[in-house]
């Protein structure tokens, strides 16, 4: 099921220099200029996002966009749903990575906020591998959970175990869209969290969690992964 795109883009645009019409227009001009350079030129300029951020105006827009996305996502990472804090443990994420889709570097529907762990682990990986690519972003078929167009809870569940000493997360897909995200990204997020705390206490907790999930629909892959991991911590 596709989630309707709200008018949040308009609210973001209005937030740019709301007290100065002159600066507001300059900010819009800056966005349009760079978007045109990314979308209309061939081949697209892959370094255009970095160049944009290096400019004073671009850095200001980047900061405002981060705040806007934080509010839009209710302070949750677009992929793993971990809590994020503006400027502390988050990055603006290009859902379709610039390396493969530089033309969408400035498309509002391609921008989300991800925790630093997800942003780093995803890097330039392309979960979507869009076939019959269209220059109209929304006209493309996304066969992996898209943070903007799909409702997360309809496609992915996650179980979190946290004590004073350990923090373990296991993700379960509820649809084919969620399955690809779980297998190609969220599985790595779970492993990263566990390996970061590798010790006997964690190994025992991971083993018990794997046993608990064993045989439960949708958790088969997670259970086997946890069992293998517990044996090697």
Long-range contacts (C-beta under 8 A, 24 or more apart in sequence): 1-150, 1-151, 1-154, 2-149, 2-150, 3-148, 3-149, 3-150, 3-151, 5-109, 5-138, 5-148, 5-149, 8-68, 8-72, 9-108, 11-68, 12-64, 12-65, 12-68, 12-108, 15-64, 15-68, 16-61, 16-64, 26-57, 27-57, 27-60, 27-61, 30-55, 30-57, 30-58, 30-61, 31-61, 31-106, 34-58, 34-105, 34-106, 35-105, 35-106, 35-107, 38-102, 38-103, 38-104, 38-105, 38-106, 39-103, 39-104, 39-106, 39-107, 39-135, 43-102, 44-102, 44-103, 44-105, 45-102, 46-98, 46-99, 46-102, 48-102, 48-105, 48-106, 49-94, 49-98, 49-105, 49-106, 52-106, 62-92, 63-87, 65-92, 65-111, 66-90, 66-92, 66-113, 69-111, 69-112, 69-113, 70-113, 73-112, 73-113, 73-147, 77-113, 77-114, 77-115, 77-118, 78-112, 78-113, 78-114, 78-118, 78-147, 79-114, 79-115, 79-118, 79-122, 79-147, 79-181, 79-185, 79-186, 79-189, 80-115, 80-117, 80-118, 80-158, 80-169, 80-171, 80-186, 80-189, 81-152, 81-158, 82-115, 82-117, 82-118, 82-169, 84-113, 84-114, 84-115, 89-115, 89-116, 90-114, 90-115, 90-116, 90-119, 91-116, 91-119, 93-118, 93-119, 93-122, 95-128, 95-146, 95-147, 95-148, 96-126, 96-128, 96-130, 97-122, 97-123, 97-124, 97-125, 97-126, 98-124, 99-124, 99-126, 100-124, 100-126, 101-126, 101-130, 101-133, 103-135, 104-137, 107-137, 109-137, 109-138, 109-148, 109-149, 110-137, 110-148, 112-147, 112-148, 117-189, 117-192, 117-193, 118-185, 118-189, 121-185, 121-188, 121-189, 121-192, 122-185, 125-184, 125-185, 127-180, 127-181, 127-184, 127-185, 142-177, 143-176, 143-177, 143-180, 144-177, 144-180, 144-181, 144-184, 145-175, 145-177, 145-178, 145-180, 145-181, 146-177, 150-177, 155-181, 156-181, 156-182, 156-186, 157-218, 158-186, 159-209, 159-213, 161-205, 161-209, 163-205, 165-197, 165-201, 165-202, 166-197, 166-201, 166-202, 166-205, 167-193, 167-197, 168-193, 168-194, 168-202, 168-205, 168-206, 168-209, 169-193, 170-209, 170-213, 170-219, 170-222, 170-226, 171-222, 172-218, 172-219, 172-222, 173-218, 174-218, 182-221, 183-221, 187-221, 187-222, 187-225, 190-222, 190-225, 191-225, 191-229, 194-229, 194-233, 195-229, 195-233, 198-233, 199-233, 200-233, 202-233, 203-230, 203-233, 204-230, 206-230, 206-233, 207-231
